[in-house]
Amino acid sequence: MTFMCGIAGYIGIKPAKEILLDSLSRLEYRGYDSCGIAVRGSPLTIFKGTSRVGHLRLQSPELGGTIGIGHTRWATHGEVSAANAHPHTDCHHKIAVVHNGIISNYRELRKLLKDEGHTFRSETDSEVLPHLVEKFYRGDIESALRQALGLIEGTYAVLAVTEHEDRVVAARNGSPLVVGVCSDGFIFASDVLGIGAQAESIVYLEDGDIAICDKRQIKITNEGKTVQRIPSSVHLNALMIEKGGFEHYMLKEINEQPEVVRACLRAYSDPPRFRNQLIFDSTTDSLTLTACGTSYHAAEVGKFIIEELTGIPVRLEIASEIRHRPTIIKTAKAIGLSQSGETADVLTSLKRMKEAGIETIALTNVFQSSISRIADDTIYIPAGPEVAVAATKTFVAQIIALIKLALAHQSVDRTMRDQINLELERIPHKIQQILDNRHLIKQATSLVAAADQVFFIAKGVNVPIALEGALKAKEIAYINAEGFCAGELKHGPFALLSPSSTVIAIIAGDENQASITASVREIQARKSKVVCITRENDSTFNDSTDNILRIPSTHRLLSPILNAVVVQLLAYYTAEARGCPIDFPRNLAKSVTVE
């Protein structure tokens, strides 16, 4: 998996070094194994290493050039090393390139270039790019890059500079790249977060675009013809991309969820428009939901709720699997869920379903992302920027969107619709109640942090929350955690229970109460520790479990939202207790954009 890397560039009248480092620091969630910058001067200066961006800032020399490019890496081709860090250069260190993507034919190109006398210094696929540019360079970096890209098979977002020209050249194919138009120049980045709040407008490059930028203007071509890309407003401010007094982005984003839910309810407040704009009409007799990771768990919740409220059968597909399936099972419509809008498996799956004649809808948090260009329609979730690698507020926002989609269907019982809508209005307050009592959740983490194994169990609509809780524990606390439907414990997982195990039981107080209560009793008989997440008025267990986390009662179909906040906080405080790097867990990055 890659092009979870982040790239940045600047050309203007200010010193490039600090602008590049600021941009890369905001892009670290895309990858943080190594980083580097190239600043144009005489000579072209490269500074890179296996540190985080903050350390690179402290170690780098003063550089006065006003043109430069940078990169923060998530390793794929080649180990984490200074040699494999970007930017990469040509044989004579006159041309520098940063690349985000995968070059599938790099072995053939590497052999060709080596046979022509080029010397390689890294193990990466990306290094073929500066050598190809060098091969074609005759004083025009645009022409040389265009010819180089003509030999490339794969995906890329590329920035290139040369010691000889006052220009930055950018190119995109299958990997995101945006340009910030500023009063003092232009900033390039993998996404809007990398641009920051100083841009006056944003230009979203499209596949096949090559942008040529000097200090005064930008020109964009596609297939050799000049094209116009309409600038978009910047919907970002400095507060959105700072920690806001919290120790970690993840904790900040968990605490933003009451307002995120309010924003979703405002955005989806007009059911007829919501229905007509998007999917549920008389032709929608079947639906596919496809996603990966946390978004897949949101889709699981959505499947349960849509089927119960509307009776429409919903297929649930892991995007990384459906993209390789020989046959696409046709449904009337399909929704692809991707927080970033750049998840490669989801993009490819939606493309395949669209080719099969299925109407496609994107559900994403990022305006003008790749998925919105592929899909026939887009539902945007108004969660705001999410920086922590572990998704939290976007997960809850996706669930809200799917609930409101289901409620918009004309077949939903009016009384049921009114009950759920009324209770949705209370959800922000109830989330805030959980947040205000998070110290109680923190107290329970001692049972989780010291466990050899942790199991999350649930029944019904909360099974995806058990899976999500386990995923969060793995992602940020590095705990061997698994999520199960409670009834499945007896079919194998019971063999793993021991006094050193901890089980998190999510009890929603619905029709599954008796069944999951029996499962908890069976677990206690095996001497495993049990933490119950249950309703505030549930007296089933009282002091008979090792810890009880009581949360506000709500409609059973909305209980996954509140339970999600609890497992997020449980994972966060467990990771904190174990001394883990919460926002940037090892081996992971935010956007999984290539298989």
N, C-alpha and C positions, 0 to 999 in steps of 0.2 A: 504494500500500500504506500502510495506517496502522492505527491504534490500537495502534501499537507505543509509544505514549506511556505515561507513568506518572502516576497521580494519587494524592494523599495527603490525609488530613484528620485533624483531632484536635479533640476536645472533652473537657474535664476540668478539673482544678484546677491544672495546671502551665502555664507559658508555652508557647504553641503554636509559636512561631517555630522553636526549636531542634528540637522533635520533628518538625515538618514538614520541615525541611532534612535532618535525619538520614534520614528516610524517603525523601525524594527522592534523596538520594545513593545509597541502595541500589537505587533504581529507575532509575538513569541508563542501565543497559544496555537499557532499553526505548526510549530516545530521549534525545538530549542536545544538540539544536540550540539550545534556549532553555529557560528555566524561570522560575517565579514562585510567589509565595505571596500569600495574602490573609488578614489577621488581623483578627478582629472587635474593634472598639473603637468609640470615638466620635471621629473617623469610622472607617469601614471602611477599612483601609490595604492598598493593593496595592503590591507591589514585585516587578518582573520585568525580564528583560533577555535578551540573546542570549549570556550567559555560561554556563559550567557551574555546577553547584550550589555547588561550593567557592568560586567567585568571588562568587556571589550572597550567600553567607554573610558574606564579608568586606565587601561593599558595603552590605548592608542595615542599616537603622537599628534601634535597640532598639525592640522591640514587646512590650508587656506583656500583650496579650490571651490568653485561654486557649481560644479557639475559632478555627480557621482551616482553610484548604484550600490545596493546592499542586499543581503540575503540572510535569513535565519532558517536553519536546516533541520529536517527530520530525516534521519539516515535511511536510505534504501539500498542504493548501489554503492557498496563500500562501507567500511566501518566508520565510526566517529573518529575523525582525525583532522588535523589542520590541513593536510594535503587535500582531503576530500571536501573541505569547507569551500563555499563560494565566497567571492567571485573567482571564476576560473579565467585564465589568460591564454593568449597564444604563445608561440615559442619565444617571442622577443619581448613579452610583457608590454605590448603596445595596445592591445585590445583586451577589454574585460567584459565578461558576460555573466549574468545571473539567470538561472533557469528554474522554473517550477513546473514539473510535469514528468513525463516518462518518454524517453526516446527508445522505441522498441527495436530499431535497427542499428543501435549504437555500435555493436560488435563489428558489423560489416564496415561501418564508417570509420571506426577506429583503426581497423586493419588497413583500409585504403589510405588513410592519412599517415599511418606509420610507414607504409611502403613508400610514401612520397617524402619521407624524411622528418615528419613532425614528431616531437617528443612529448609524451604524456607524463603527467606528474601525479595523477589521481586514479582511483578505481571507478570514478563516477561515469554515468552515461552522459552527463551534462557537459563534460569537458570537450566532447567532439565539437560543440558549437563554436567556441572561440577559434579553434583550429580550422573549421570550415570557413568562418568569416575571414581568417587570415589568408586562406587559400584563394578567396575571391576578391580580396581587398585591393582596390586600385585608387585609393583616395576618397572613396564614397562608402561610408558605413551602411547607409540604407541599401544600396545596391548589393553589397557583399552579404548582408544579413538576409536579404530577400533570396539570393541564390542559395545560401546555406540552408535556409528553411525548405527550399524546394527539394532537398535531398533527405529531409527528416521525415520519418514515420513515427507517429505518436502524438503526444499532447505537449503543449508548452504555453507558458507565459514567459517572455524573454525581455530583458533589458540589456542593451549593449552600448558601450562607450569606447572611444579610442583616444589615444593621446593627441591625435592630429586634428580633431574636429570639435567644434563647440556645439555638439548635438548629442541628444539621447534618442536612441531608436528602440521602440517597443513593438512587440508582436504577441498576438494571442491566438491560440487554437485549443479549445477544450479546457483551458485553465483560466480562472478569473484574473482580470487586470483592469484597473480603473485609473483615471487621471484626475487629479485635483487641480483646478484652475485657481491660482492664488494671485494676489496683487503683486507679488515679487517673483513669480515664476510658476513652475509646474511641478507637482509631486506625483509620482507613480507608486502604486501599491497593489497588493493582491486583493485588498478589499477596502471598504470605506474607513474601517477602523485605523488602517495604516495611514490614511490621509490625515486623520484628525479633524479638528474643528476649524482650522485656519483657512480651509478652501472656500472660495466664493461659490463654486459649483463643481459638479462631478460629471465626468464623461466616462460612460461605460463602454469599453471596447468590446467588439463582438468577434466571433470566430472568423479568422482570415484577415483581421485588421492588422495593418502595420502603421504605427504612429511615428512621425518624425517631428522632433521637438527641438527648437532652439530657445533662446531666452525670451523671445517675443511672441512666438506663435507655435501652434501645433497643426500639423497636416496629417490626415488619416487616409490611407488608401486600402482598398480591398480588391484583390485580383487585378492590381495595377491601375485601378481607377480611383480618383479622389471621391471620398464619401463624406457625408455630414452626419455626425452623431450629436443629437440634441442634448445639451447639458441639462443635468438634473439639479434640483435644489439640494442643499446639504441638510439632512434631518439628523443632526448630531451636535451635541455640545460637550464641553470639557467634562461636565459632571457625569455624563453617561459613560465615559471611558476611564474614570478614576475610581478608586476604591471607596471614596466617600466616608473615610474614617473606619471602615472595617478592615480587619487584618488580612482578609483574603477576598478576592473577587467572588468566590463561590458563596461565602457567607453574605456578602452584599446582595448577590442575585437571589438567594433564598429569601432574604428580607424584602426584596422588591415585589414578591409575588402577590401580596394584596392589591397593589396598584396595577400590576399586570392583569390580574383577573378583571379589575374594573375597566381597564382599557379594552380588554376583549369584549366585555359586555356592551360597552359603548359602540365598538366597531361592528358588532353583530346584533345590533338592537332592532333591526328592521327585518323580521323574518321573511316577508314576501320578496323584498329585494334580494335578501341573502339566498333565498331559494331560486328565484328566477335567474339571478346572475350566475349561479353555479350549477348544481347537479341534480337536485331532486325534482324531477318532473314525471310525467306519466310514462316516459320511456325508461325510467330507471328501475329495472326489475332485478338488477344484480349489480354488485359493486366489488372492486378489488382495492385493497389497501396494501401498499408496499413501502417498506422502510428498512432501516438498519438500526441496531443499537437501541438507545433510549427512545428514539422516534418509533421504533417497532413496538416497544412496550406501550406507547401512547396509542398506536394503531390497534393493539390488542384490546385496550379499554374501549376504543371507538367501535370496534367490531361488536363487542358485547352490547353496547348501548344502542347502536343503530339497529341491530337485529331485534332487540327487545322492543324498541319503541315503534319501529316501522314495519317489521316483518320482512325487510329486504335482506336476502342472503348476502353475506359479505365473505369474500375470499381474503385470506391474510397471507401475504407472500414476503419472505425475506428477500430483499432486493438482490443480494449477492448470489442467491440461488436462481431466481427467476431469470436473470440476465443470461444464464447459460442453458436454460431449459430449451430442448428442441421444439416443444409445442407450447404456445401461449394459450391458456384457457381463457376464452373470450367472455367478458362480462360487459354490461352496458357501459359502465364508466369505471375509471380507476383514479385513485388519489395517491400521489407520491408524497411522502412526508420527509422533509429534509430541513433541519434547522438552518443550516448554512446555505441551502439551495445549490450546493456544489458537490454533494455526495455522488461519486461516480457510479456506484452500483444502482442508485435510485434513478439517476439520469438515464443510464442505459436501459433500465427496465421500462421506464416510461416511454422511451423511444420505441422499444420493441412492441409495447402494447399499442402505441399510437399507430405503428405500421400494421398492426393486426386489426385496425379499424375500431379500436376502443377510444372513446372520448376521455381525455386525460386532464386532471386537475392537479396543480401543485399546492402544497401546504408548506409555507416557508416563512422564516423570520427576516429574510434579507431581500430588500427591494432590488429589482433588476438583476437577481441572481440567475444563474444558468437554467435552473429548473423552470423559472417563469417564462423563459424563452422557448423551452421545449413544449410545455404543456399548453393545452387549449385555453385554460383559464387558471387563475391563481387566487388562492386565499392567503392573504398576508396575516400573520399573527403579530400583534403590536407589542412584542415583549421588550423591544429595545436591544441594544448590543449585549451579547452574552460572551464574556471573555474567558471565564474558567473553562477548562477542558471538559469537566463534568457538567452536563446540561441539567439545569434545574427549572428555571422559570419558563424556558421554552417548552419543556415537557408539559407543564401544567397548562400553558397557553394552547398547545396542540389538543389536549383533552377538551378544553373549553370549546375550541372551534368545532371539534367533532360532535360534541354534545349539541351545540347550537345548530349544526347541520341536520342532525337527527330531528330535533324539535321543529325545524322548518318544514318537515315533510307533512303533507296534508292529511295523512292517515293517522297521525298521532292523536290520541285521545285528548280532547281539549282540557279536561280536568287535570290529567297527568302533565300536560304542557304547562299549565298555569302553576301547578305545584312545584315543578322543577325550576321554572323561571323565577318564581318567588324565592326559592331556596338558593338559587344561584346568586341573587342579590345579597344574600347573607354570607356567602362564602368568603369574601375578603375579610370581613370582621372575624370570622372563625379561624381563618389562617393567622390573623394577627394574634388571636388568643393563644394559638400554638407557639408562635414566635415569642410572645411575652413570657411564656413558661418554658422556654428552651433549656433553662438550667436543669429542669427535671429530666429532660432527654439526655443532657450531658452527663448526669449522674448514672444513667444506665449504661454508658459506654464502657465502663470497667468490665462489664460482663461480656462485651463484644471484643474489646481490644486484646484481652488475654486468651481468648478462645482459640483452640486449634482449628476448629471448623465452625462456620456459622451457617445456619439454615434460616431462610425466610419462607414462611408458609402462609397461605391464604386460601380462600374459596371464592368462586364466582367472579364478579367483576374486579375483585382485588388481587387475583392471581398475578396479573401483570405488574402490580405494585410490589409483590414479593420478588418477582424477577428483577424489577428495577432497583429495589433495595439491595439485592445481592450484587447487581452490577456496580452500583455505587460503592459498595464495600470493597469490591475488587479493584475498581478504578483508582480510588484515591487513598484507601487504607491498606491496600495490598494484602487483603485477607482472603483466604480460600472460602468463598461464600457461594451458596447455591440457593436458588429460589424454586419452590415446588407448590403445586396444588396439594393442599393438605392430605387429601385422600390418596395421593400417590406415594406418600412416605412408606407405606406398608409394602410397596411393590419394588423394594430394593434399597432406597436410601436409609431405611431403619437400621441397616447393618452398620452404618457409619456413626450412629449415635453413641455417645459415651459421656462420662462425667466432665470431660474437657470440651464438650460441644455446647454451643449456645443456639437456641432456636428463638427467632423473632416471629411471633404469631400475630397476624393481622386479623382482628375479629370485628366484622362490620355490623354485627347485630341484625343480620338479615335472615333469610330463610335457611342459611347455612350454619346458623349459630350452634345447633346441637351437634352437627357433624364435626365442626372444627374444635368444639369443646372436647369432644371425645378424642380427637387427635392430640390435643394438648395433654390430656390425662395419660395417654399412652406414652408420650414423650417423657413426661415426668417420671413414669415408671422405669424408664431407662436411665434415670439420674442426670439427664441433660438439664442445663439451666434454661429457663424460659423467661422471655420478656414479652408481655402481652401489650399490644396496641389496641385499645378498645374504647368504646364510648364512655362518656363521663358518668352515665347513669347505669353502667353495666356492673352488677354485683356478683357475677358468676364466679370470679376467681378471688376477689378481694386480696387476701394476703397469702394465697396458696401458690403463687408464682414468685419467681425471684425478683421481678420488677413489673409494675403495671404503669403504662403510659396512657393516661386518659385524655381523650380529645373531644371536642364538641360533637354532638349528634348532628346528623344531616340526612338528607334523602339518600337511600342506599346506593342509587346510581351516581351520586356525587361523592360518595365516601372515598373513592380513589384519590381525589384531589387533596383532601386533608391527610390521608395516610401517606401520600407521596411526600408531603412536607416533613412529616415525622421521619421517614426513612432517609431523606436527604440530610436532615440535621444529625441523625444517628450516625450516618457515614462520615459527615464532616467532623464531628467531635471525636469519633474513633480515630480518624486519620490524624487529627491534632494530637491525641493522646499518644499515638505511635510515632510522632515526629515526622510525618510524611509531608512532602511538598504538595500541598493540596491543589493549588491552581494549575500546576504543571507536573502531573504524575509521569513517572518514568515510562518511556517507550510509547507514549500516547500523544496524540495531537487532536485538535478540535475538529478539523475538517478532513474526513477520509474521502479523498477525491480521485483516487485511482485504485484499482484492484491490487 
